[in-house]
Amino acid sequence: MSDQKRFTITAALPYTNGPVHIGHLAGVYVPADIFARYQRMKGSDVAFICGSDEHGVPITIKAKKEGITPQELVNRYHKIIGDSFKEFGITFDNYSRTSAPIHHETASAFFTKLYNDGKFIEQVTEQLYDPEADQFLADRFVVGTCPKCGNTEAYGDQCEKCGTSHNGTDLIDPKSAITGNTPELKETRHWFLPLDEYSEWLHEWIVEGHSKDWKTNVLGQVKSWITDGLHPRAVTRDLDWGIPVPVEGADGKVLYVWFDAPIGYISATKEWAAREGKNWEDYWKNEDTSLLHFIGKDNIVFHCIIFPAMLKAHGDYILPENVPANEFLNLEDDKISTSRNWAVWLHEYLADFPGQQDVLRYVLTANAPETKDNNFTWKDFQARNNNELVANLGNFVNRVIVLTNKYYEGIVPETSGLTPRDQDVLDQIKTFPKSIGDSLDRFRFREALQELMNLSSIGNKYIAEEGLEPWKLVKTNPEQVQNIMYVCLQITTALAILSEPFLPHTSTKLKNILDYPALDGESANWDRVASKDPLLAAGHKINPSELLFSKIEDEQIQAQLDKLEATKVANTKETRTLMPQKEETNYDDFMKMDLRVGEILTAEKMPKTDKLMVMTVDTGIDKRTIVSGIAQHYTAEELVGRKVTVLANLAPRKLRGVESQGMILLAEDPEGKLVFVNPDDAIVNGAVIA
């Protein structure tokens, strides 16, 4: 990290087609807020900027489904998201929105500058068009089969299964998400940013220039994109929701959402600066400013390739000093999904766990997906709260405050001849601002949080050291107890200060208990822990104790697990599609099928396959080999001895060199597992099913 003291810190604009969930928090907003708070405590000039991303096709799709206007939809979620962030303690200096007039003006002016400078390519291309809907199909209005992985539900811009970016015309068997019809190709005119012209510069600037200070996951993705070859990218779309393209003859076209959204950082900074009487250009055009983008890995290409190319083309703006993107957070071993409602929504968490914002901040930081995808489970959430926050940090602070009020009526005691042990602990306290800060400067938030908890652990070890526990010494050596409690209060004060970026609500509560701001009217800051001695002077009076954290019970966790289970059941009912009735057949054809009761005698998974199981089946009339694709659903041991229904007169067929002499009847349950169509066990092998 540089020594610059002005920071423009941006957090990815949340998309307003739904609320914010824990994946967003862990990947973007908690680390961004920690860093912004830390820099403010260091005395830096910080502009922490965010806002609602309110344009794009998913907005129009959802609004159409709900029978409301796109503006009504974004107004609803803008409020839900903004209120949730505020209650959770995310300290944006400005939370704006891309539907604001100042954003429309800023984005239009940005486009016009690049247009007038000849930075765009104008092309007539063939785009997918739905005649019935009478409109061109933007990316999210097209669904089809991914040409790379075969996912049949890929969108027109990206496959969410394999992560590949593509165009709607690349999809196999594309369908209109509006009518379900197969679209046709129709010519339309658009403007493109020629990313290929910036390839060499991007490689030099990021891959070579930031090889030592940017995260490997970011560098790897950027390098991969550049190596695969960058291509011109359209910056306009045929759509009626968004910022109109400010060019004559561009009726019915808007700025593509990926182009206008990052400009939202600039327009939000303008809005904030005008309100605060600041010069917004200092935060975007001054080389003494550090520009940082906090994002998830799905936004790396936009913030490390496209937006920098836009800024470079414009020519007046600084480039990001770092883009500390995180990976994804899964939920209970499954990918978080807005469409499947598989998420822990922030506004619901705040309602279910009132006053426990910092517990979630703590768990998401301790389990942050900094270098690889990580997993959130409710059991781990409970364990971290009970074993780390309650038993470590909360236990230490409560002991110190209770004993100070009990022994000294809440007055910080005088010291009398500190021992080497006492002095060593006081010296250790002063090292923590640097050790925590060094980790934060390198965007290692998990490491920084662990350092904070190490300080609490030092306190617990110090106060409970064998033979020196204050509650045992108070009658025999009261002078030593005064030293111990004095040192413990210094640790507690350091925790109150240094916990603020991570646990802001807890920090405030602890400062109130210590009556810390009343010391000299100076607000707490990062450097005081290392430079001010003492942090809490003898003679200062503190307030009575109150619990910082409370134990989370099994019943609370089970309620959350039940909620997820209900979601899973609802998804199964909603998404389950039954195969339509097949073409009509007649009785004579049906009677040709020889369905018999059989029993599996042996079973063995076919080598070098994932699905195929080779079985010996007793059909009553013979013992034959049948191959079935059930190896992913059953082990060989589970199959032996099972009664099954066999289509005995099916023509033999070779599968991987093994002749299969029949078929076992199976059905798919709501969870997608293959289950046997079972006869009663009492029926003998060979019995005919009529």
C-alpha positions, 0 to 999 in steps of 0.5 A: 500500500502507498503512503497516500492519505487520500482514498477513494474507496468504492464498493460494487454497486448492488443490483436492485432486483433483490436484497443484499445477502451474506455473499455480497457482504463477505465478498465486498461490503464488510472488507470495504467498510473495515478498510474505510473505517481503518483509514479514517482512524489513521487520519486519512481523507476518505471518500467511501462510495457506493450506490444502487445499480438500477439499470439492465435487463434483469430489472425489466424482467422482474418488473414485468413479472410483478406487473410494476414499472422498473422504477417502482421495483428499483425504488423498493430495493434501493430502500431495503438495501440502503436501510440494511447497510445503515443498520449493519454499520456500513459507513458509506460517505455516499450511497447513491443510485444510477437512476439519479439525474446526476448519474445520467448527466455524468454517464452521458457526458462520459460517453459523449467525450469518448464519442467525440474523441473517436474512441468508439467503433460504430458497427451494424451487427446481427442481433437476436430479435423476437418478432412476437415481442417486437424487440431485440433481445438483450443478454438476459432476455436470451436463454440457451445451451452454453457452447462450452459446458452444455448448461441448458440454462445459460444466459446470453452474456454468461454461463453461470455454471462455468463462468464463460462470457459469450454473446447471445448468438453463441448459444446453442438453441437460443430461446427468448425469455419473453415469449419462449420462441426461437429468435431470429437474427436482425441487423442493428447499429451499436457502438463498441469500445475496442478493448483489443487496442488496450491489450498491450497496455493492460498487460503492462499495467496490471500483469507486469506492473502489479504482479507483486501487490495485487491478489493472485486470483485477480492477476490470474483472471486478467491474464487469462482474458488478455491471453485469450484475446480481447475483442471490441465490446458493445457499450450500447443496447436496444432497450427502453430502460436505462440512460439514452445514448446521447447521439443523434439517430440512437432512438431506442438505445441505452448505454449498456449497464456495464458501461454506465454502472462503474461511472456511478462511482464518479457520479456518486462522488460528485453528489457527495462532494457537492453536499460536503463542499469538497472538490470531487476531482481531487478524488478522481483526477489527483495522482495523490489519491489511491483509488480502490475497488472492492468487488467480488470475482464475478466483477473482475473483468469489469473493474480490471479491464473494461473500466480502466480502458474507459478511464484510459480512453477518457484521459483525465482520470486516475487508475485503481491502485488495487482491486482486492476482489474476493472469491464466492461464499457458499451457503451450507455447501451450496452456491448462493442463488438469488433466483432460488432464494438460497441465501441469508438476506441481510434484512432478514438477519437483522430482524432475526438477530436484533442487536447482533450485527457484529456477530455476522460481521465477525463470522464473515470476516473470519471466514472471508473467501479471500483466496478461494471460495468458502462456506458459511454454515449456521453451525459454524456461525453459532460456534464462532459466536459462542466459543470466540466472541462470548468465551474469549473477547466477551469473557475477558472484558466482562471480567475486567469491568465487573472486578473493577467495579467490585474492587474499586467502585469503577475507578481505574486503580493506581499502580505500585511497582509494575512487575516485568510481567506487567510491563511486558503486557503493556509493551505488547499492547503497543505492537498491535496497531502495526500488526493489525494495520500491516495486515489491513494494508495488504487486504488480509482481513482474516489475518487482521481479525485474528490479530485483534483476537490475539490481543484478547487472548493475551488479556485472558491469559494474563488475568487468569495466570496460575497463582496470579488471578485477582480474585484469589490475590485480592486479600493477600496482595491487594497492591499486585491486584491493582497492577493487574487490573490497571493493565487489564483496563489498558488491554480493554481500552486498546480492544475498544479502539482497535475493534472499531473497524471490525466490530463497530457496534461492540466498539461503541458499546465498550467505549461507553462502558469505559466512558472513554470519549470523556477522557479529553474530548478527543475521539479514538484513533488508531495511533493512540494505542501505540503512542498514548500512555496510559490509554486509561488513566488512574482515577478515571471512572468507568460505568457498570458492565453489560454483556458485549455478546450473548450465547446463541442457542440451538433453537435459534440455529435450527430455525434458520436451518428449517427456513433453508429446508423450506426454501429447498422444498419450495424450489423443488416444487417450483422447478420440478418439471414432469415429462409430458405424456408420450405419444399414444400407444395401443394395448397390443404394443403394451402387451409386447413388453415383458415386465418381470420381478427380478433380484440383483445378485451382484453389482460392480461399478464399471471401471472408468465411468461415473454413472454405470453399474454392471449387475447380475439379475435373477429374472426367474427365467435366467440370470443375466447382465444388466447395465444401468446408469445408477452408480452416482445414486447407489453403491454396489453394496446397497444394490445386492439383494434388491427386488427390481422391475425388469423389462426382460425382452428389451433388445440387448445393447452394448455399453462400453463393451458390456452387453446389457440384456434388459432394463431396470425400471426407475423413477426420479424423486423430487431431489433428482435421485433415481429410485427403484419402481419396486415390487413387493419383496414377497413376490417371487423372481420371474413373476410377470407384471401385467 
